[in-house]
Amino acid sequence: MNIDLSGRVALVTGGSRGIGQAIATTLYGAGARVAICARDGARAQDAARALGGGDSARGYACDVGVAQQVEDTVASIERDFEKIDVLVNNAGITRDNLMFRIGEEDWEAVLDTNLKGTFLMSKHVARGMIKRRWGRIINITSVVGLTGNKGQANYSASKAGMIGLTKAVAKELASRNVLVNAVAPGYVDTELTRSISDQAKQALQAAIPLGRLGSGADIAGAVLFLASDFASYITGQVLVVDGGMVM
């Protein structure tokens, strides 16, 4: 299956490292021009230059939880690239702790970035998609949004909220040929999981039928499929990419 995104413009939030960087790299490799957003604008620009820079890849500073920043950034990208065809809402943070130890600040920070940020980006990007009657919005949620996880009440709530948001917005935008889906990664080999002990990593792998952690490429491949015309009759769905952990 050869996927060609030539002529498409993709925006990846949180695209300067980890899963987001893998997604940006994969979409770019399929022919899309790519805009990368991150809180650290310099890092976003470095990631864009690593892809090719110039008119084909650009980096932007944006805190997706701040409405004015989102509105201004989307406007800048649409000026620079003329349109946004594919939006990947990947930006996310964790502030893990047991429920009784999660303060309001940590609750709000996680919900603002993960859930509110997805809402704001989708709201502003979808306007152009509706006018052109073509668009793909792909939200990177998590298996913990389906199962919950001890010590992650705030993160689990934000990711479950993203699933509900995906389904609601999919119903609103379907008549305009704007498809909205979610990808729910399981445990992926990133900077975060590399910091855990070997014993904890072995326990994680033992709970995964495929016997390994996922990779950024595994998640990016699912995003690429949903961004393509091969997924033109799919909307409002959650594609779980977890090695069989929650089946």
C-alpha positions as CSV (number, residue, x, y, z in Angstrom):
1,M,0.0,0.0,0.0
2,N,1.7,3.1,-1.3
3,I,0.3,6.3,0.4
4,D,1.0,9.6,-1.4
5,L,0.2,12.8,0.4
6,S,1.7,15.1,-2.2
7,G,-0.2,18.4,-2.2
8,R,-1.4,18.0,1.3
9,V,-0.4,20.1,4.3
10,A,-0.2,18.5,7.7
11,L,0.0,20.2,11.1
12,V,1.4,18.1,14.0
13,T,1.2,19.5,17.5
14,G,3.9,18.4,19.9
15,G,5.8,17.4,16.8
16,S,9.4,18.3,17.9
17,R,10.1,15.0,19.7
18,G,8.9,11.4,20.5
19,I,5.7,10.2,18.9
20,G,5.0,13.6,17.4
21,Q,8.3,13.8,15.6
22,A,7.9,10.3,14.2
23,I,4.4,11.3,12.9
24,A,5.8,14.5,11.3
25,T,8.7,12.5,9.7
26,T,6.3,9.9,8.3
27,L,3.8,12.4,6.9
28,Y,6.7,14.3,5.3
29,G,8.1,11.1,3.9
30,A,4.8,10.5,2.2
31,G,4.9,13.8,0.4
32,A,3.1,16.2,2.7
33,R,4.3,19.6,3.6
34,V,4.5,19.7,7.4
35,A,4.0,22.4,10.1
36,I,5.3,21.4,13.5
37,C,4.1,23.1,16.7
38,A,5.7,22.9,20.1
39,R,5.8,25.1,23.2
40,D,9.6,25.5,22.5
41,G,9.6,27.3,19.1
42,A,13.3,26.8,18.6
43,R,12.9,23.1,19.1
44,A,10.0,23.0,16.6
45,Q,12.1,24.9,14.1
46,D,15.0,22.4,14.5
47,A,12.6,19.5,13.9
48,A,11.3,21.2,10.8
49,R,14.9,21.8,9.5
50,A,15.7,18.2,10.1
51,L,12.9,17.3,7.7
52,G,14.0,19.6,5.0
53,G,12.9,23.1,6.1
54,G,12.2,25.8,3.5
55,D,8.7,25.8,2.1
56,S,8.2,22.1,2.9
57,A,8.5,22.1,6.7
58,R,8.3,24.9,9.2
59,G,8.3,25.1,13.0
60,Y,6.0,27.3,15.2
61,A,5.9,28.1,18.9
62,C,2.5,27.5,20.4
63,D,1.0,26.5,23.7
64,V,-2.1,24.6,22.5
65,G,-3.9,25.3,25.8
66,V,-4.0,29.1,25.2
67,A,-6.8,30.1,22.8
68,Q,-5.1,33.2,21.4
69,Q,-1.9,31.4,20.7
70,V,-3.8,28.7,18.8
71,E,-5.8,31.2,16.8
72,D,-2.6,33.2,15.8
73,T,-0.6,30.1,15.0
74,V,-3.2,28.5,12.8
75,A,-3.5,31.8,11.0
76,S,0.2,32.0,10.5
77,I,0.4,28.4,9.1
78,E,-2.5,29.1,6.7
79,R,-0.7,32.2,5.5
80,D,2.6,30.2,5.0
81,F,1.1,27.0,3.5
82,E,-2.2,28.4,2.2
83,K,-4.2,25.6,3.9
84,I,-4.2,22.8,6.5
85,D,-5.5,19.5,5.2
86,V,-4.4,17.2,8.1
87,L,-4.4,18.0,11.8
88,V,-2.7,15.7,14.2
89,N,-3.5,16.6,17.8
90,N,-0.5,15.0,19.5
91,A,0.6,17.6,22.1
92,G,0.3,16.2,25.6
93,I,1.8,16.3,29.1
94,T,1.6,14.2,32.2
95,R,1.6,15.2,35.9
96,D,1.2,11.8,37.5
97,N,0.2,11.2,41.1
98,L,-2.4,9.4,43.2
99,M,-5.8,11.2,43.1
100,F,-5.5,12.6,46.6
101,R,-2.1,14.2,45.8
102,I,-3.2,15.8,42.5
103,G,-3.6,19.5,43.1
104,E,-5.8,21.8,41.0
105,E,-2.8,23.1,39.1
106,D,-1.7,19.7,38.0
107,W,-5.2,18.8,37.0
108,E,-5.8,21.9,35.0
109,A,-2.4,21.8,33.3
110,V,-3.0,18.3,32.0
111,L,-6.6,18.9,30.9
112,D,-5.7,22.3,29.3
113,T,-2.9,20.8,27.1
114,N,-4.3,17.4,26.3
115,L,-8.1,18.0,26.0
116,K,-8.6,21.8,25.7
117,G,-5.7,22.0,23.3
118,T,-7.3,19.3,21.1
119,F,-10.6,21.2,21.1
120,L,-9.0,24.6,20.3
121,M,-6.8,23.3,17.5
122,S,-9.7,21.4,16.0
123,K,-12.0,24.4,16.2
124,H,-9.7,26.7,14.4
125,V,-8.3,24.3,11.8
126,A,-11.7,22.8,10.9
127,R,-13.0,26.1,9.5
128,G,-10.7,25.9,6.5
129,M,-11.3,22.2,6.1
130,I,-15.1,22.8,6.0
131,K,-14.7,25.5,3.3
132,R,-12.6,23.1,1.1
133,R,-14.8,20.1,2.0
134,W,-11.8,18.0,2.8
135,G,-10.0,17.4,6.0
136,R,-8.6,14.8,8.4
137,I,-8.3,15.4,12.2
138,I,-6.5,12.7,14.0
139,N,-6.3,12.8,17.8
140,I,-3.6,11.0,19.7
141,T,-5.3,9.6,22.8
142,S,-4.1,6.7,24.8
143,V,-5.2,3.2,26.0
144,V,-5.5,4.7,29.5
145,G,-8.4,6.7,28.1
146,L,-10.1,3.4,27.6
147,T,-8.9,1.5,30.7
148,G,-7.9,4.1,33.3
149,N,-4.6,3.8,35.1
150,K,-3.6,4.1,38.8
151,G,-1.8,7.3,39.4
152,Q,-3.0,9.0,36.3
153,A,-6.5,10.2,37.1
154,N,-5.8,13.6,35.3
155,Y,-4.1,12.0,32.3
156,S,-6.7,9.3,31.9
157,A,-9.6,11.8,32.2
158,S,-8.0,14.0,29.5
159,K,-7.5,11.1,27.1
160,A,-11.0,9.7,27.7
161,G,-12.3,13.2,27.0
162,M,-10.4,13.2,23.7
163,I,-12.3,10.1,22.7
164,G,-15.6,11.7,23.4
165,L,-14.5,14.8,21.6
166,T,-13.4,12.8,18.6
167,K,-16.9,11.1,18.3
168,A,-18.8,14.3,18.8
169,V,-16.8,16.4,16.3
170,A,-16.8,13.5,13.8
171,K,-20.6,13.7,13.8
172,E,-20.6,17.4,13.3
173,L,-18.2,17.5,10.5
174,A,-19.0,14.4,8.5
175,S,-21.3,16.2,6.1
176,R,-18.4,18.4,5.0
177,N,-16.1,15.4,4.3
178,V,-14.0,16.2,7.3
179,L,-13.1,12.9,9.0
180,V,-12.2,12.8,12.7
181,N,-10.6,9.8,14.3
182,A,-8.3,8.9,17.2
183,V,-5.3,6.7,17.6
184,A,-4.8,5.2,21.1
185,P,-1.2,4.1,21.6
186,G,-0.2,1.6,24.3
187,Y,3.2,1.7,25.9
188,V,5.7,3.2,23.4
189,D,9.5,3.4,23.5
190,T,10.1,7.1,24.2
191,E,12.2,9.2,26.5
192,L,9.6,8.6,29.3
193,T,9.6,4.8,29.1
194,R,13.4,4.6,28.7
195,S,13.7,6.2,32.2
196,I,11.9,3.3,33.9
197,S,13.8,0.4,35.5
198,D,14.6,-2.8,33.6
199,Q,12.3,-4.7,36.0
200,A,9.4,-2.4,35.3
201,K,10.0,-2.5,31.6
202,Q,10.0,-6.4,31.7
203,A,6.7,-6.3,33.6
204,L,5.2,-4.0,30.9
205,Q,6.4,-6.2,28.1
206,A,4.9,-9.3,29.8
207,A,1.5,-7.6,29.7
208,I,1.7,-7.1,25.9
209,P,0.9,-10.1,23.8
210,L,3.3,-9.0,21.1
211,G,6.0,-9.0,23.8
212,R,7.5,-5.6,23.0
213,L,6.9,-1.9,23.5
214,G,5.6,0.0,20.5
215,S,7.7,2.5,18.5
216,G,7.0,5.9,17.2
217,A,6.9,4.4,13.7
218,D,4.0,2.1,14.8
219,I,1.9,5.0,15.8
220,A,2.9,7.1,12.8
221,G,1.9,4.3,10.4
222,A,-1.6,4.3,11.9
223,V,-1.8,8.1,11.5
224,L,-0.6,7.9,7.9
225,F,-3.4,5.5,7.1
226,L,-6.1,7.7,8.7
227,A,-4.7,10.7,6.8
228,S,-4.9,9.0,3.5
229,D,-7.7,8.3,1.0
230,F,-7.5,4.6,2.1
231,A,-9.5,5.8,5.2
232,S,-12.0,7.8,3.3
233,Y,-15.0,5.9,4.8
234,I,-13.8,5.9,8.4
235,T,-14.8,8.5,10.9
236,G,-15.5,8.7,14.7
237,Q,-13.3,5.7,15.4
238,V,-10.5,4.9,17.9
239,L,-7.7,2.8,16.4
240,V,-5.9,1.1,19.3
241,V,-2.2,0.5,18.6
242,D,-1.0,-1.4,21.7
243,G,0.4,-4.8,20.7
244,G,-2.8,-6.4,21.9
245,M,-2.6,-5.2,25.5
246,V,-6.2,-4.2,26.0
247,M,-8.0,-6.5,23.5
